[in-house]
Amino acid sequence: MKKNKKNIGKYIISALLILFIIILVFIYKDKLCGINMYNIRNYIQSYGKFSALIFIIMYTLRPLLIVFPASLMSIIAGNIFNSHVAILLSMIGCFGSATIAFFLSRFLGRSFVDRILKGRALTLDKNIEKYGFKIMAIMRLSFVFPYDPLSYASGLTKMKYSDFILGTLIGTLPEMVTYSLMGKNLGNPFSVKFILPIMILCVIAFCSIYIHKRKSKNTNNL
């Protein structure tokens, strides 16, 4: 009986979310067709003193549509706001979007995730329940794993939310700093201030990929 009630609850929430997405697409269909970085930036800036709030809302709700990547939002933040403000807003948006994806996945299950990601859900390491924080931080640092699919996939595991969100915030911090600096220097793509953060991020990513592969190999040999 409890299981049936839980399933009914999942179906109702899934239906409401799908309806919400359809309404959003219908209302903003003209803007979605011509979406690009500059259009998003201009849209956020059009709200004036509420630009920061609109940015956070867009970043947080982004996993429901996945129309534009998280990296693009952080670059836009760097282009609009001061660097320290851009980093803070990106981290708040990162926290919100990751949390939404994680709990939607955990509550509604794989069928919902498959509908959202169109079958692109990731399969995570079987040891993620035990070493959730370390694995998540390393995977986020590498930035080669798609941001939203990784968040959704994490919700399908038995990983603790605290391990997931802490690993996410720590792992994405270097990336957010880099994207914010890129956005700040977007007008000078060949300058040292634009290129150097990217080089540093790539070094961090390669190191984290190496560590992740080594840990996976050692685990499989046990």
C-alpha positions, 0 to 999 in steps of 0.5 A: 500500500505504501509502495503504491502511494509512493509511486503515485506521488512520483507520477504526480510530481513527474507530471507537474515537472513535465507540465512546468517545462512545457509551459516554460518552453511555450512562454520562452520559445522565441527566446530559446530559438535564438539563445546564445551567450550575449542574449542570455547576458542581455536578458539578465542585465535587463533586470537591473539591480535584480540581475544577481537574483535572476542569474541565480534563479536561471542557474538553479533551474537550468537542470530542468531544461539543460538548454545551456551548460553551467560553464556558460553561465559562469562565464556570463557572470564574470562578464556582468559582475565583479570577479568575486561577486561572479564566483560567489553567484556561480557557486550559489547557482552550482549549489542550487542546480546540483541539489535540484538534480540530485533530489529529483533523481533520488526521488523520481528514479532512473525513468525520470532521469532518462527522460530528462537526459534522453538516455545519457545518464552516467554509471558511477563507480560502485564504491561511490557510497563509501568514498562519495566525497573523494570520488565526487571532488575528483570527478568535478575537478576533472571537468570532463564529466558532464555537470548535470548528468553527473548530478542526476547520476549521483542521485541514483546511488546511495551516496550521502547528499553531504558528500555529494554537495561538498565534493561538488562545491570543492571540485567545481571551485577552480572551474568557477574561478577560471570561467569568471576570469574568462568572462571578465577578459572576454574582450581579450581572448589572447591576453595572459589573464584569459589564457593562464587560468585555462592552463591552470585548470587544464593541469588540475583536470589532467591530475584529477583524471589521472588520480581517478583512473588510478583509484578505479584501477586499484579498486578493481584489483582488490 
